[in-house]
Amino acid sequence: MEENKTCAILTFERYHGRRDIGSSRIRGHWLLKYWPEAEEFVQGREYDTIIYQKVYWPEHARAFKGVKILDLCDPDFLSFVYQTKEMIEEVDAVTVSTESLKNAIEAFTDKPVIHIPDRLDLEYHKEKKDHRGNGKAKTLVWFGYSTGFHLLKACLSDIRKLELNLIVISDSGFMLPLNFLPPESGPKEDKFYIEVTNLPWKLGTVNSDIIKGDFVINPRSQLGKWKYKSNNKTLTSWALGMPVAHNEGELKKFMDEEARVKESERRLKEIQDKWDVKYSVEEYKKLIDEIIEGKNSGKRIKDKEEYVWVCPAESCNANILKTEKPFLMDGIFKCKSCNRMFNADDLLRANIKNLKKYVEGKEGLDKIIG
């Protein structure tokens, strides 16, 4: 290791032995490219700072004595509440990719939760779409993991009304529902049928494939995990000069060539001004300096008040977890002692003393919680 490598990012890719993971590229590799003092984590090397990029390794964080940051880009707490909480307990701060994720994480910790948005390596996004002379839009592009196909399917009626064909770039082929396919036999109805071109998502070709269309569709959802997702697909499109339609109104707007030209120019400038990953590197450096300053001055990042949650099973009563607030996110919690599973309501009822302690002295408390 070079002497100036004081910081490491332990990426989701490296920890799980996988490749081409979008979050590790955006929130790991692209940062490292412009951060001379940092490298991807190597087991056994000494560092002053470690960023755990979507990595839950509390045993390592507990033993590491330097600055520790957990970086999150997905609402993993919806499925693994205990795992998320256990890791947060061992770090100095949490960074997140969206404001909605920040609000959710702040609900069950007093540790600093910092919003550092997804940003782009502008050198990687060199391809640019030229919209001049293309006329009315003919082809729409959707790209992303196949788990988001349901969002695209919800837009098919609007896409057909505008007589647009589709390019889908993904890890799996997209199939139109039967009611959008022409009849297998007999005369076709007098209406437009969407033609779908499926292209495999590959790091080396995805940008050139995206600009094969006229503009991109990126429908959003506020349900479940989707409301916590970042706008990185929109940013990627803008960096390639591709307008993005998030709703029916924008679909209609970008059918026009001049509207696409103006939107492309406007968003390319915005990408340069706001969405260069170099800005994220500076934000991480600032956060690390603040944590170190706090430790050196003897100031605590927070006044830590721990609430112990005891297993509801009468035959067990082991400690399941500790939190800094007497509240729990919805989810399933497992007692490591008796191996039984409990939901948040079970724990709250069995540990009402935590809430009483939190609001001790409040008038009418006994009437409120019995």
N, C-alpha and C positions, 0 to 999 in steps of 0.2 A: 504493500500500500504506500502511495506517495504521502509525504509528511503532511501535505495540506488537505488531505481527505479527512476532515473532522466530523463530517455528517454522513449518515447512510439512510437510504430509503429502502425498507424491506417491502418489496412489491408483492401484491397478491399473486402475480405470476410466479415469482421465485419461490414463495412460501409453499405454493400448491403444485409446483412443477408443471405449469401450463404455459402456453404461448399465445400471442396475439390477443391479449385481454385489453379491451378498450380503456378501462379505468387505470390500468398499470401504465399504459402508454401515455395517457393524458396527464395523470397525476403522479407519474413516476419518471419514465424515461425522458419525456420532454422537459421536465424540470431539471434533471441531471445534466442535460445537454448544455444548459446555460448556468450551471452552478459549479464552478471549478472546485470548490471545497467539498463537494458531495459526490458520492458514488452509490451504486446499487449494493445493498448489504451483502457482506461476505462473512460467513460464520467464522468466529475466532479472531477477527480483527477488532481493534479497539477504536471506539468512536466517542466523541463528546455528545453527539445528538443522534437519535434514531427516530425516524418517522415510520410508523407501522401503517402502510397503505392498505387499508381494508384487511388487515391481518390481526387475528385474535390469538395472541401468544402471551398470556398474562404471566406465565412462569418466567419467561425471558425478561419481560418488562419489570417484574418484581426484583430480579437480580441486577438489572442494569442501573447504574448509579448516575448516569448523565441525564440530559434533557430528553424527555420521551413525549412524542406526539402521536395520537391516533388520528388517522385521516379516513374519513368516511364519505362515501358517495352514494350509498344505498341504505334504505331503512332496514338494515339487518335485524334490528330490534323487534320487528314485526314477527319474526320467526325464532329469533334466539335472544330473548330478553336477558337471561342470566349471563350468557356469554358476552354480550355487549356491555352490560353493567360491570362485570368482573374486570374487563379490560380497561374501561374508563377509570376504574378505581386506581389503576397502576400507572397512569400517565399524568403528565403535567398539564396538558391541554388537548383539546379535540379540534381538528379542522374539518370543515364540511363543504360540500360542493354547492349547496343551495340554502336559501333562507328558510324554506319550509323544514329542511332537515335540521337546521340550527335551532329552530323553535322547538322541534320535537326532542332533541337531545338535551336542551336546556331544562326541559321539564323534569328530568330526574338526575341532574348533577349541578353543583355550584362551581365546577371547574370551568375555566375559560373555554368557550365554544366560539371559534372564529370562522367566519364565512370567507373562504378563498375559492372563488368560482373556477370552473373548468375554463382553461384558456388554451390557445393553440400555438404550435410551433409553426410560425409563418413560413419558414423555409421548406417545410414539408408540403405546404399548400401552394405550389407554384402554378398549377393549372388554373386558367381563368376562362370563363365562358364569355364568348362574344355574341351578344344578342342582336346586333345590327343585321338587318336584311333577312331575319328569320320569320317575320310576319306573325300571324296568329299562332299561338302555342298549339302544338300537336301532341307533345309527349311529356308526361309527368314522371318524376322520379321519387321513389321511396327507398330508403336504405335503413338497415338496422338489424337487430336480432329478430329471429322469427317469432319470439315470444310477444312481439308487438304487432303481429299480423291482424289481430282483432281490431286494432285502432284504424288500420287501413281499410278493412272490410266495411267499417261503419261509414266510410266516405264514398263508397263505390257508386251510389246513386247519383251523387253530385258530379262525380268524375264522368259518368256516362252521359249525363245531361249536357256537359260541355264537350263531349266527343273527344275525350283525351285518351290516348293509349298510355300504358304503364311500363316503366322499367323498374324492376324490383331487385335490389342488391342485398343479399342476405346469406345466412348460413344454411338456408333451406329454401326450396322452391315454393313460390306463392301460387295457390290455385284459386281461381274465381269460384264463388258459390254457383250452384247449378242454375239459379235464376238469372245469372249474368252470362251464361253460355248460350251460343246459338243452338237450335235444335239439331240433333244428330241426323235426322231425316226429314224430308218434306221441305216445303218452302220456308225460307227465313222470314221473320217478321220485319217490317219496314222500320227498323231502328238501328242505332249504332251499337256495335258490340266491341267492348274493350279488348284490345290485343295486349297481352302481357308478355314481356321479355324478362326472363329470370337470368340474373348474372350472379356468380359466386362472389361473396365478399372476400377480397384479397388486399392486403396492405399495399401491394405494389400497383394495383390497378383501380382501386375504388375511386380515387379522385377523377381519373380520366373517364370512368364509367358514369359518374354522377353528372358530368357536364355533357353527356350525350343527350340529355333531355333539355326541356325548355325552362323548367323550374321544378322545385322540390315541394313535396307535400309532407308536413310533419304535424299531424294531429296530436293534440295533447289531451290528457285525462287527469282528473282530480280524484280518481278513485284508487284506493289501496296504495300500493307502492309507487304508482305512476305520478302521484302528486309531489313526490320527493325527487323526481328525476331532473337532471340539469338540462340546459338548452344546448348541449355540445353538438347535436346533429344540426341544429339551426346555425350555429357558429361555423361549423365545417362547410356548410352550403354557402353561407355568405362569403367565406374566405376564398371560395372558388368562383365567386361572381354569380351565384345562383340565388335568385329570390326564393323565399320560403312562404308557402301558404299554410297557415295554421287553422283556417276556418273557411267557410263557404265564400264569404266576402272576398277574401284574398285569392281564393281560387279563380273567381271571376275577374278580379282586378288584373292578375298577371297573365291572363289570356292575351292582353295587349302588349305588343312589342315595346312601345315607348315606355310603358309602365315598368316593364322588366329592366330596360336600360337604366332608368332613373333609380330604381331600387338597388340594382347591382352596384352602381357608382356610390350611392349613399352608404350601403352596408360595407363595401370594401374600405371606405374611409373609417367607419366605425371599428372595424376589425383592427386596423392599424393603431387607432387611438386608444382602444380599451381592452382588446382581447389577445394581446401578445403574452405568451407564457412567461416571458421575462419579468412581467409585473408580478406574477405569482411567486417567482423566486425571491423577489425583494420583500414580499409580504411574509414569506416563511422566515427569511433572515431576521426581519424585524421582530417577529413573534419569538424566535429563539433568543434574541438579545434581551427581550423583556423578561423571559423566564429566567435567564441566567442572572440578570440584574436583581430580580426578586429574590433569588436564592442567595446571592452574595450579600445582599443587604439584610438578610435575615427575615425579610417580609414573607409572609405566607401568601400564596396565591389566593387562598380562601381561608375562612375560619371553618375548620372541618368539624362537623357535628355528625356523628355516625348513629344510624338507627339500625338495630339488629333485628332481622326477621327470622323468627323461630319456626321450625317445622310444625304445622298444625296437628300432625299425628300425635296423639296422647302418649303412645309408646316410644316416641322418638325425642321430640323437643330439641333436636340439633339446630345449630345456626345454618340457615339456608344461604343468606347473603347479608351484606351491609349496604346501606345507601346513605346519601348525604341529605336527603329529604324524606319525610314520612309518606311518600307517595310511590306508586308503582305504575309502570306502563303495562298495558294489557299484554298478556302472554302466558306461557306455561313455564313453571319453575320446577326444577327437580331437586329433591333433597339427596345429597350425595351420601348421606348416612343410611337412610332407609329405602332409597331409590324410588320413592313415591313421587307422583306428579301432582302439582297444585296450580290452580289459576290465581290471578291477582286478587280476586275477591276472597278466596280461601285464606290467603296470607293476611289481607287487611283485617278480616274478622278475627283471626287468631292473634293479631298483633295490634289491637286497638290502642294499646298503651303508647305506641309510637305517635299516633295522632294526638293523644291526650298530652304527651310531653311537648309536642310542637306548639300547641295552642294553650299551654298551661296558664291559668290566670284569666282566660277569656270568660267574660260573663255569659252564663247560660250554656257552658260547654256540656254539662251533664244532661241538659235537656236535649241537646242536639244529637249526641252520640249514645245516649242512654247509659 
